[in-house]
Amino acid sequence: MPAQSPHEYGVHVGAQDKAERIDVFALLAELRQAWWDDAACKGQIHMMFPDKRSSSAAIIQRALALCDGCRVRRECAQAGLSESYGIWGGHFREPHKGRRMTVGRCLSDGEWWSSADLAIHVGRSEAHVHAQMKKLAHHWPIICRQVDGMTEYKRDDK
């Protein structure tokens, strides 16, 4: 029997008794978004997902500096909207930051906010922002509009 790679697993194919071997890393590479090949941080995952206990501010700043000149920064930031940790498109997403900025606090300035900007600002996903908007709409007058295919919100305190 041939030696099995530690990242190959059997996958049952249909109703047959045969199992096909797949390389999990190859599968992940196929699922990775196309922009990843052009990312400035490619191959430096450890820097983009710093361990808060052992990483210094200097390491985090170097990682954020990588994003400054990256050609796919916008795509990366968009992909990071559904993530709860790591550095995505120049934004450091932390799951717990002491007193967290909330969607309501952002909207209290009376300006238009896109759902993507709100997500980045509060460090949560766009799905979270949309759920919060539904809740806030029961308490505040909220205006919603579509601009270039993007949803924007504003608190209407006239």
C-alpha positions, 0 to 999 in steps of 0.5 A: 500500500502506498504511503499516504500524505498527511493532507490526503483524505479519502472521499467517497465517490457516489455509491461505489466502494472506491475512494478517490484521494484528494489533496486538501491543500490543492483543493484549498488553492482552487477555492482561494479567490483569484486576487490572492495570487497578486497579494503583497502578503502572499507567503506571509500569513503569520504576519497577517494573523498576528498572535496578540499575546506575542506580537508587538505593535511593530509587527502589526505596523509592518503588516499594515504597511504591506497593505499600503502598496498592495494592488488587491487591497480593495478586494482583500478588504472586501473579503475580510468583511466576513472575517473576525480576525486578521489584517485584511486590506489594511484593516486590523480586525479584532474580535474583542476590543474593550469598548467596541464601536457600534453601528448605532454610534457610527450613524449618530453623526448623521452622515451616509455610511455604506454597509462595507464602511460600517462593517470595517469601522465596527469590526464585524461582517456586513451581515451583522451590519444589515441585522443591526440596521433592521433592529435600529430601524425600530427605534430610529428613523433610518434612510437607506439608498443604493449607490453604485450597487452598494447599500448606504444608511443614514440616521434621519433626525430632522 
